[in-house]
Amino acid sequence: MPEVGQILHWTKYRFPEGNINDKDFVVINDSSSSDELCLMLITTSQEKQYLGYKDGCNARHFMFFIPKTWGECFPKPTFIKLPFLVAVPCIELWAKMEEGVIRAWKSRLSADCMTSLKECLKGFSDDIASQYYPLIFG
């Protein structure tokens, strides 16, 4: 199962509004058994959506920014949308990985980056479903 901080690439991900696009996600919980959920945050490199941002937590912009200078695993500056959680049952995730629809990157975000990201996400606690909160922060 993907580890906390691992990046997953989902080919032809269907957004709730129906759009389909290839997307990268950051795994934010330990989902080591098949009866659990894998919780992920969606990423984008579309800078035009955000004006006046800084490195790290940008709560008023509903995102977390990882610049290239941080030396993380992304090939370009990356924004992580908050608190847009994608919850996938582990068994479904495994099946999609076996089909090749989802593939895990070999690298993952550093522990320091994940700590900062989760601290930022805590600011959105009112927007996180109560059943997800302990999976992320427990």
C-alpha positions in Angstrom: 0.0 0.0 0.0 1.2 3.5 -0.7 2.9 5.2 2.3 2.3 8.6 3.8 3.8 11.2 1.5 3.9 9.0 -1.5 2.8 10.5 -4.8 0.3 8.5 -6.9 -0.4 9.2 -10.6 -4.0 8.5 -11.6 -4.6 8.2 -15.3 -7.9 9.6 -16.4 -9.1 10.6 -12.9 -12.8 11.6 -12.9 -13.5 14.7 -10.8 -16.8 15.0 -8.9 -18.0 17.5 -11.5 -17.4 15.0 -14.3 -14.1 16.4 -15.8 -11.5 13.7 -16.6 -7.7 14.4 -16.4 -4.5 12.7 -15.4 -3.7 13.8 -11.8 -1.1 13.4 -9.1 -2.1 12.9 -5.5 -0.3 13.0 -2.2 -1.2 10.1 0.2 -1.8 11.6 3.7 -2.7 8.6 5.9 -1.4 5.2 6.8 -3.8 2.8 5.0 -2.1 -0.6 5.6 -5.2 -2.8 5.5 -7.8 -3.5 2.9 -10.7 -2.4 5.1 -9.4 1.1 5.4 -9.5 4.2 3.2 -6.5 5.8 1.4 -6.9 9.5 1.8 -5.2 11.7 -0.7 -4.8 15.4 -1.6 -4.8 16.5 -5.2 -2.0 18.5 -6.7 -1.6 21.0 -9.5 1.1 23.1 -11.1 -1.4 25.7 -12.4 0.1 28.8 -10.8 -2.4 31.1 -12.5 -5.1 30.0 -9.9 -3.1 31.5 -7.0 -1.9 35.1 -6.6 0.2 36.4 -3.7 1.2 33.0 -2.3 4.2 32.0 -0.3 6.1 28.8 0.3 4.3 26.2 2.4 0.9 26.9 4.0 -1.4 29.3 2.2 -4.7 28.8 4.1 -6.4 31.8 2.6 -5.7 30.4 -0.9 -6.8 26.9 0.2 -3.5 25.4 -0.8 0.0 24.4 0.2 2.9 25.4 -2.1 6.0 23.3 -2.6 8.6 25.3 -4.5 11.3 23.5 -6.6 14.0 24.9 -4.2 12.7 22.6 -1.4 14.2 19.7 -3.2 11.1 17.6 -2.9 10.2 14.9 -5.5 8.0 17.1 -7.8 9.8 18.0 -11.1 8.3 21.5 -10.9 6.7 23.9 -8.3 3.6 22.2 -7.1 0.4 23.3 -5.3 -1.6 20.9 -3.1 -5.3 21.8 -2.9 -6.8 22.0 0.5 -8.9 20.6 2.0 -9.9 18.7 -1.1 -9.7 15.1 0.2 -10.1 12.1 -2.1 -11.0 9.0 -0.2 -10.6 5.6 -2.0 -11.1 2.2 -0.3 -7.8 0.4 -0.2 -9.2 -2.6 -2.1 -10.3 -0.3 -5.0 -6.9 1.5 -5.0 -5.0 -1.8 -5.2 -7.2 -3.0 -8.0 -6.6 0.3 -10.0 -2.8 -0.1 -9.3 -2.9 -3.7 -10.6 -4.8 -2.5 -13.7 -2.1 0.2 -14.2 -4.7 3.0 -13.9 -2.8 4.3 -10.8 0.9 4.1 -10.4 3.0 5.0 -7.4 6.1 7.3 -7.8 9.3 5.8 -6.4 9.9 8.8 -4.3 7.8 10.6 -1.7 7.6 13.8 0.2 10.0 14.3 3.0 8.9 13.9 6.6 9.4 17.6 7.3 7.3 18.5 4.3 4.5 16.1 5.3 4.6 17.5 8.9 4.2 21.1 7.5 1.4 19.9 5.1 -0.5 18.2 7.9 -0.1 21.2 10.2 -1.6 23.4 7.4 -4.4 20.9 6.9 -5.3 21.1 10.6 -6.5 24.6 9.9 -9.3 23.2 7.9 -10.5 20.8 10.6 -14.1 22.1 10.2 -14.0 21.1 6.5 -12.7 17.5 7.1 -15.2 14.8 7.7 -15.1 13.5 11.3 -14.4 9.9 10.2 -11.3 11.1 8.2 -9.7 13.3 10.9 -8.4 10.4 13.1 -7.1 8.6 9.9 -5.0 11.7 9.1 -4.0 12.9 12.5 -4.5 9.9 14.8 
